[in-house]
Amino acid sequence: MAKKKKKKTSAFAWIITGIFLAMLLLVMYLLKQEKNTPVPIEFTYDADFGIPLPDNYTIHGIDVSVHQSNIRWGMVKNTHSASIAIGFVFIKATEGFSDADKQFSKNWQQLAQFGIVRGAYHFFIATKNGAQQAQNFIRTVQLQTGDLPPAVDVEELYGVPPAQLKKRLKDYLQTIEDFYKVKPIIYTYASFYESYLGKDFDAYPLWVAHYKEPQQPRIQRSWQFWQHSNEGHISGIKTKVDFNVFNGDSTAFRAILLQ
């Protein structure tokens, strides 16, 4: 009789242990889902920039290319609202094997002249060799202390299989990192990243584009910059302009600048 009671107790203990483990796994899953759920945030309309800006970010910036034509950077620097000023600017430098943005040289020099933190990006063409595209950027852009790390804009397949895109993009990124000794920033849309890039590129800083949503970018990884609108206005630029925020405070921002 004693042996039967021991077996019954043992079986009951296993059942209790199984229930406990199942509940623990369920709690861990729910916590992970909560962590990955975009956090609802508030936007406040800013008349100086003509768009709602996300609250609780202290460092705002824009990105431009030849499409913004001639920019009066002195006016850009002096445009600010009660608590928001332009803290950084990304400008297009190159595209493909040999193209350079016609406004790059002028924009690059004037940003330094007016003391605005600057960054340069390359527009990536998926049909072309990645290392050769990187050489185009390297020939064009001389980064200095205080500049942002180099960025690459990848947002279209151009009919290329995703595996081929990944291979060419990796070649581009590695060539850039070898030359500048810093990890490049990847710019893309949240949906494009999750559909075609994913975990293969999670080690790189992300500049994610995601518009017109009442929460932070819907992407299952950390991000460094968020392009939240392409309809902003600012004195000194005649066209609409993209607006961004940095995901951190001033100390974190200074830490990512080239040393």
Phi, psi and omega in degrees: 000321181297321180294319179298319180295323179294318179295320180296318179296320180296317179296319179297320179297320178296321179297315180297318180297319180296318179296318180298315180295321178296318178294322179297316178296322179295317179297316179299320179295316181294322177295322178294318179297320179295321180295322184274354180281127179305138183275124176300133179228164180263144172247139178240126181294134180240113184294332181291331182247354172074015179215160169288138178246141181293135179287164172070019171241134186259342184242113183246152179205176180230167170225143187220167175210193179301337181296339176272000176058216182282124184251136177265093189292333176298320178291321178300313182298324184273358179271123178200157175263194184301324185229002186234130175228167179279115185261346179198160178219128168262135177234146178290134179251310190216170177207134177063213185282324192218350183285138173237140179298131186295338180261359188300306186303315180295312180300316183299315181291319183287330175298319176294320181299321182267005175069034178261130179299129188237152174218153181239146178227155177251136175271115188275131177254113189294341181278354186246156180303129184291316182296322179291325175295322179298322179295327176297315178296315182298320178295332189265326192246118173255102181281149181230168176305133180095351176279160172285155175300155179296147181237155176231130180264110178233115186216003180220145176276330185055034178081001181279139175301142182307322180298322179289321175303312181300316181299312182292322179293320177299319178298318178299308184298318181294321178297316179296316181294321179298324184279311186269350179062037177207147179290128177291159176266134175264126172255132173191174176280150181304315182294323180292318180300311184287333181278323191235344182249291173067210191298338179300339185238015182294343180282347182266145174301144184243133171247104191254136176259126179201112189253158164054042177235143183277031178203177177294167184307135179278081180215140188269048174199169179287157178221154183257318177234149178231117173272104190259350180204146173242023185234023181283163176229146178206142179299134181102348178233123186283332184262174170294156185217149178286138177245144184224162169231154174263138184270074180165179180266185184295327178294315178296323180295314179299328183292334182272348181289150181297135183265000000 
